[in-house]
Amino acid sequence: MPDLRQACATGRNTEETMPADALVLFGAMGDLAYKKIFPALYHMVRHSHLDVPVIGIARAARTDEHLKERVRDSIQQQGGDIDQEALAKLLNLLRYVGGDYEKPGTFALLKKALGSASRPAHYLAIPPSLFMSVVESLAKSNCMKNARVIIEKPFGHDLASAQQLNAALHAVLPESRIFRIDHYLGKEAVLNLLFFRFANSFLEPIWNRNYIESVQITMAEKFGIEGRGKFYDDTGAIRDVVENHMLQVVAFLAMEAPTGLHCEAIRDEQVKVFRAIPPLDPKNLVRGQFKGYKTEKGVPSDSKVETFAALRLEIQSWRWSGVPFLIRAGKCLPITTTEVLVKLRKPPLDNLAGESTNQFRFRLGPGEISISLSARVKHPGEELVSKPTQLSAVEDDTTDQVDAYERLLGDAMRGDAMLFVREDAVEAAWAIVDPILGNTTPLEEYEPGSWGPHEAVRLADDVGGWHDPEGRKKDTVAAPAAA
Ligand SMILES: NC(=O)c1ccc[n+]([C@@H]2O[C@H](COP(=O)([O-])OP(=O)(O)OC[C@H]3O[C@@H](n4cnc5c(N)ncnc54)[C@H](OP(=O)(O)O)[C@@H]3O)[C@@H](O)[C@H]2O)c1
């Protein structure tokens, strides 16, 4: 079975494909490092994918021991059996460098800690406001030679700031050494959208405006902002998940088949989708804020930031013209799930099909990952009527799945940028949402535990309303046994 990655390696020059020989983690004492990056490093060691020094940087004067303690704690928090040998190996790779990111002395210490490493990967797991100054300091201190930079989202705050950040990065690094993370691109279930579409031939004839009536993507979170009030209030739902995760899912659902197996094939198709989406009109947006948000720690009492966004976009392409794509994302909704619903057009005659239509449902997690198709079959008995049924492929056991951060970090260390957001794509995505950023539309209050403001209903009125992810079990009818 060909692996896309092996094919990608073909024809690339040596410097780009040489693995990084050190990982530098800025923000080593931060939340993301603790929750996601340390567990990813531990699994990389378990799978023999990491064997280079890992230098953690943070502001406070601490020691290697402090960092090791934090890593140990993070791995224990994951639960389950710990592979002690792998953990010991990881701890052995760790070094700590402390110092203010504004001070050149910090970068001199880093240069010293890098020792003979000549191709470091610098991972910026720090607030975006620090990206530019850290990159500039890395260049000034000679830590950028042959280096890669891995940058967390959000990449910019709007189109202008994303362009500015791209320009600052390109002043010191070529695009081939910049790895912009959107962890949705590393998720097994999201990658499966590509495989389901392009590793099967039955879908292609119907995957277009002739057969598909509408597409909906819901990213619902039952929880609120979990004490991250300051971060969230600077961001909001559109910047936090729509501009990046949701648009990446749109791209995978809507793109043309990647031509050829070169590294840019997928990224070329992603950007074509973004360019075919006109900038959003505020009239196709509904913003909401859950009741009680303004009293959260770190949130101003007059905050106008949305914790819910519903929007409708179009893709002006031969394949998708006239097919609405609806996106809904929010906090404090009834459940936590990310789902895609692709609704097919009704058959021409009602007498056999009844009211319902065929729908593909992709459940992208968390937890259950599944693909299902609602279809109609004959209701058993004398009557000549149909009934709904559901054909499902469910991946119940997700324990063997590679976590998105493990996959992406491994890719970046190897220099494989296929699943990272390219400069043109990040700017094209911002161009789509730029007109709806800020207070362009009224902010509707909604009850925690509801599906957001009622106003959002109008966006989906002509496609049969928003689908109900909670209802997915209710309409599941076992597929009839084969005759
Ligand atoms: N947390 C998540 O779940 C998550 C998810 C996706 C993306 N991200 C992105 O990942 C990055 C890191 O997120 P995070 O949640 O880990 O952030 P964080 O905990 O707020 O900050 C990470 C570290 O940055 C340092 N820092 C914060 N403010 C600073 C300042 N003004 N000057 C210098 N250093 C400062 C702190 O280092 P010291 O410990 O040295 O003080 C802190 O530990 C951000 O870009 C975020 O948007 C986070």
The ligand as an ORCA input file, in Angstrom:
! r2SCAN-3c Opt
* xyz 0 1
  N      -3.865     25.377     25.337
  C      -4.491     24.867     24.308
  O      -5.326     23.973     24.457
  C      -4.182     25.351     22.918
  C      -4.835     24.743     21.829
  C      -4.495     25.139     20.537
  C      -3.549     26.124     20.346
  N      -2.963     26.718     21.418
  C      -1.951     27.753     21.155
  O      -0.724     27.319     21.703
  C       0.013     28.429     22.199
  C       0.306     28.197     23.659
  O      -0.912     28.027     24.335
  P      -0.977     27.801     25.903
  O      -2.393     27.552     26.234
  O       0.049     26.858     26.324
  O      -0.600     29.253     26.406
  P      -0.254     29.719     27.872
  O      -0.262     28.582     28.829
  O      -1.108     30.903     28.156
  O       1.204     30.297     27.635
  C       2.287     29.467     27.321
  C       3.502     30.057     27.967
  O       3.816     31.289     27.351
  C       4.459     32.104     28.298
  N       3.897     33.450     28.299
  C       2.622     33.795     28.453
  N       2.474     35.133     28.395
  C       3.719     35.615     28.207
  C       4.260     36.920     28.075
  N       3.488     37.999     28.086
  N       5.597     37.042     27.907
  C       6.384     35.957     27.864
  N       5.930     34.708     27.997
  C       4.625     34.545     28.168
  C       4.263     31.494     29.661
  O       5.532     31.009     29.968
  P       6.151     30.975     31.439
  O       5.625     29.676     32.001
  O       7.570     30.948     31.156
  O       5.679     32.162     32.176
  C       3.321     30.344     29.433
  O       3.608     29.215     30.202
  C      -0.838     29.658     21.928
  O      -0.447     30.194     20.692
  C      -2.251     29.083     21.808
  O      -3.066     29.884     21.006
  C      -3.250     26.337     22.694
*
